[in-house]
Amino acid sequence: MNDELEAKTRAVIIGVSNYAPAFSRLPAVESDVREMKRILESDPSDFQTSEISVLTEQKASRAQIIETLQDVLSQAEPHQSTFIYLAGHGTIGSDAEFYYVPFDADPRNIRETCIPLRQIKQFFDDSPRNVYFSG
């Protein structure tokens, strides 16, 4: 296989265990994120550590999640596979939309502080790649 055409892989692992008091704590998320990273790193021919982005707790803010997903998915090449893993709370806003709840979410303002799943889907749809989503 030509080196230029050799498939590359990237991964983004996002997880929040410790939310503000308005959202219940999810203690298993922390270990889920560690285990997912370990699994992906277990075969360096698939995922190199440098190609795995991990956002947890404070680093899993709304702005950082959106920026990371946009960057990784928009820069994906057509022959590249990208793996995205989201762990944490989801919620339904007053607009009947589904949202991922980032670390810095405000339950009184879901629409402005959470991430609509349709927006995440749009990042996938706009990417020129093979993308796998788990959440």
C-alpha positions as CSV (number, residue, x, y, z in Angstrom):
1,M,0.0,0.0,0.0
2,N,1.3,3.5,-0.9
3,D,2.4,5.3,2.3
4,E,0.4,8.4,1.2
5,L,-2.8,6.2,0.9
6,E,-2.1,4.2,4.1
7,A,-5.2,4.4,6.3
8,K,-4.8,6.6,9.3
9,T,-7.0,6.4,12.4
10,R,-7.9,9.1,14.9
11,A,-10.0,8.8,18.1
12,V,-11.8,11.3,20.4
13,I,-12.9,10.0,23.8
14,I,-15.1,12.3,25.8
15,G,-16.5,11.5,29.3
16,V,-17.9,13.4,32.3
17,S,-18.3,11.7,35.7
18,N,-18.6,14.7,38.0
19,Y,-21.2,17.2,37.0
20,A,-22.5,20.2,38.9
21,P,-25.0,19.2,41.6
22,A,-28.0,19.6,39.3
23,F,-26.9,16.5,37.4
24,S,-26.2,13.2,39.1
25,R,-22.6,11.9,39.3
26,L,-21.7,9.0,36.9
27,P,-18.9,7.2,38.6
28,A,-18.5,4.5,35.9
29,V,-17.7,7.0,33.2
30,E,-14.2,7.7,34.5
31,S,-13.2,4.0,34.3
32,D,-15.0,3.6,31.0
33,V,-12.9,6.4,29.4
34,R,-9.6,4.9,30.8
35,E,-10.6,1.4,29.5
36,M,-11.6,2.7,26.0
37,K,-8.3,4.5,25.7
38,R,-6.4,1.3,26.9
39,I,-8.3,-0.8,24.3
40,L,-7.5,1.6,21.5
41,E,-3.8,1.8,22.5
42,S,-3.5,-2.0,22.8
43,D,-2.8,-2.3,19.1
44,P,-0.5,0.5,18.0
45,S,-1.1,-0.4,14.3
46,D,-4.7,0.7,14.7
47,F,-4.5,3.8,17.0
48,Q,-1.3,5.6,18.0
49,T,-1.4,7.4,21.3
50,S,-0.7,10.7,19.6
51,E,-3.8,10.3,17.5
52,I,-6.2,9.8,20.5
53,S,-7.7,12.9,22.1
54,V,-9.2,12.5,25.5
55,L,-11.5,15.1,27.1
56,T,-12.7,14.5,30.6
57,E,-14.2,16.5,33.4
58,Q,-13.3,20.2,33.1
59,K,-11.6,19.6,29.8
60,A,-14.9,18.3,28.5
61,S,-16.5,21.8,28.3
62,R,-19.0,22.7,25.6
63,A,-16.5,24.9,23.7
64,Q,-13.7,22.3,23.9
65,I,-15.9,19.4,22.8
66,I,-17.2,21.4,19.8
67,E,-13.8,22.6,18.8
68,T,-12.2,19.1,19.1
69,L,-15.0,17.4,17.1
70,Q,-14.9,20.1,14.4
71,D,-11.1,19.9,14.1
72,V,-10.8,16.1,14.0
73,L,-13.8,15.5,11.7
74,S,-13.2,18.3,9.3
75,Q,-9.5,17.3,8.9
76,A,-10.3,13.7,8.3
77,E,-9.1,12.4,5.0
78,P,-11.4,10.2,2.8
79,H,-9.4,7.1,3.6
80,Q,-9.1,7.8,7.3
81,S,-11.2,6.2,10.0
82,T,-12.3,8.2,13.0
83,F,-13.7,6.8,16.2
84,I,-15.7,9.1,18.5
85,Y,-16.8,7.9,22.0
86,L,-19.1,10.0,24.2
87,A,-19.9,9.0,27.8
88,G,-22.0,11.1,30.2
89,H,-25.4,12.5,30.5
90,G,-27.9,13.2,27.7
91,T,-31.0,15.3,28.1
92,I,-34.0,16.6,26.2
93,G,-34.4,20.4,26.0
94,S,-37.6,22.4,26.1
95,D,-37.4,22.4,22.3
96,A,-37.7,18.5,22.3
97,E,-34.1,18.2,20.9
98,F,-31.7,15.7,22.4
99,Y,-28.5,17.1,23.9
100,Y,-25.1,15.8,25.2
101,V,-24.4,17.3,28.6
102,P,-20.8,18.7,28.9
103,F,-19.0,19.4,32.1
104,D,-20.0,23.1,32.2
105,A,-23.7,22.6,31.4
106,D,-26.4,24.7,33.1
107,P,-29.6,22.8,33.6
108,R,-31.5,26.1,33.5
109,N,-30.2,26.8,30.0
110,I,-29.9,23.5,28.1
111,R,-30.1,25.0,24.6
112,E,-27.1,27.3,25.2
113,T,-24.9,25.2,27.4
114,C,-25.4,21.6,26.1
115,I,-24.6,20.2,22.6
116,P,-27.4,19.3,20.4
117,L,-27.0,15.8,19.0
118,R,-28.1,17.1,15.6
119,Q,-25.0,19.4,15.7
120,I,-22.7,16.4,16.4
121,K,-24.4,14.5,13.6
122,Q,-23.8,17.4,11.3
123,F,-20.0,17.3,12.1
124,F,-20.1,13.7,11.0
125,D,-22.1,14.4,7.9
126,D,-19.8,17.2,6.8
127,S,-16.6,15.0,7.2
128,P,-15.1,13.4,4.1
129,R,-14.2,10.2,6.0
130,N,-15.3,6.9,7.4
131,V,-16.5,7.8,10.9
132,Y,-17.7,5.5,13.7
133,F,-19.8,6.9,16.5
134,S,-20.5,5.4,19.9
135,G,-22.3,7.1,22.6
